[in-house]
């Protein structure tokens, strides 16, 4: 019997058209710093540690649809972001380039789209 190898989540990678533009958005939104950068790839890290957020530029990127629609590009994942004031955090995200989804699933969550069209959720600390 062999020991299982160690697995550690290093980064969540989000595809987009412009990695640097999307990294600038998430860097400002989250207060994270760029720790690595290439022409079509940027990595951000929290000053508190944990997995990184990487943005990867893809020429053929197609933004996902939310809510999902049959026959359209489906979202593969989304980010859930804790906030301490939902209204203030929503206004800040919008000021940085996000847009609010027309439909909201519940009162204590706000679904927004980042500048590349990826949905993400802001929700209150519980």
C-alpha positions in Angstrom: 0.0 0.0 0.0 1.4 3.4 -0.9 0.7 6.7 0.7 -1.5 9.1 -1.3 0.2 12.1 -2.7 -0.4 15.5 -1.1 -2.8 17.8 -3.0 -2.9 21.5 -2.3 -5.2 23.9 -4.1 -2.7 26.6 -5.4 -5.0 28.8 -7.6 -8.4 29.2 -9.1 -7.9 30.2 -12.8 -10.5 32.3 -14.6 -10.5 32.6 -18.4 -11.2 36.0 -20.0 -10.2 38.1 -23.0 -7.8 40.5 -21.1 -6.1 39.0 -18.1 -4.5 42.3 -17.0 -7.8 44.2 -17.1 -9.6 41.5 -15.1 -6.7 41.2 -12.7 -6.9 45.0 -12.1 -10.6 44.7 -11.3 -10.2 41.8 -8.9 -7.1 43.4 -7.3 -9.0 46.6 -6.6 -12.1 44.7 -5.5 -10.4 42.3 -3.1 -7.3 44.4 -2.2 -5.0 41.7 -3.5 -1.6 42.2 -5.0 -0.2 40.9 -8.3 2.4 38.3 -7.5 3.1 37.1 -11.1 2.5 38.4 -14.5 2.9 37.3 -18.1 1.5 38.6 -21.3 -1.7 36.5 -21.1 -1.8 35.5 -17.4 -1.8 37.3 -14.1 -1.8 35.9 -10.5 -3.2 37.7 -7.5 -2.8 36.7 -3.9 -4.4 37.7 -0.7 -2.1 39.3 1.9 -3.7 36.9 4.3 -2.5 33.8 2.4 -4.6 31.0 0.8 -5.0 30.0 -2.8 -4.3 32.5 -5.5 -6.7 33.9 -8.1 -5.2 33.7 -11.6 -6.6 35.4 -14.7 -5.8 33.8 -18.1 -6.4 35.6 -21.4 -8.0 33.5 -24.1 -8.6 34.9 -27.6 -11.7 32.8 -28.1 -13.2 33.6 -24.7 -17.0 33.7 -24.6 -18.7 35.1 -21.5 -21.1 32.7 -19.7 -24.8 33.3 -19.4 -26.5 33.7 -16.1 -29.1 32.6 -15.4 -28.2 29.7 -17.6 -29.8 29.3 -21.0 -29.9 26.1 -23.0 -27.6 26.3 -26.0 -25.6 29.2 -24.5 -22.2 29.3 -22.9 -22.7 27.9 -19.3 -20.8 29.2 -16.3 -18.4 26.6 -14.9 -17.9 28.2 -11.5 -18.4 31.5 -9.7 -16.8 33.2 -6.8 -18.6 33.8 -3.5 -17.2 36.8 -1.7 -18.0 37.6 2.0 -18.7 41.3 2.7 -19.7 43.1 5.9 -22.1 45.6 4.2 -23.9 44.3 1.2 -25.2 47.6 -0.2 -21.9 49.4 0.2 -19.9 46.5 -1.3 -22.3 46.3 -4.2 -21.9 50.0 -5.0 -18.1 49.7 -4.8 -18.1 46.6 -7.1 -20.2 48.5 -9.6 -18.0 51.6 -9.3 -15.0 49.3 -10.1 -16.6 48.0 -13.3 -19.0 45.2 -12.2 -22.7 45.2 -13.2 -25.6 43.9 -11.2 -27.6 41.0 -12.5 -31.2 41.9 -13.3 -32.6 39.1 -11.2 -31.4 38.4 -7.6 -31.9 35.0 -6.0 -32.4 36.2 -2.4 -32.2 39.4 -0.3 -28.9 38.6 1.5 -27.0 37.9 -1.8 -26.1 40.1 -4.7 -25.2 38.5 -8.0 -22.9 40.7 -10.1 -20.9 40.2 -13.3 -17.2 41.1 -13.5 -16.0 43.1 -16.5 -15.4 39.9 -18.4 -19.0 38.7 -17.8 -18.4 36.1 -15.1 -21.0 36.0 -12.4 -19.9 36.4 -8.8 -21.8 36.7 -5.5 -21.5 39.1 -2.7 -23.0 37.9 0.6 -23.0 38.9 4.2 -20.8 37.4 6.9 -22.9 35.1 9.1 
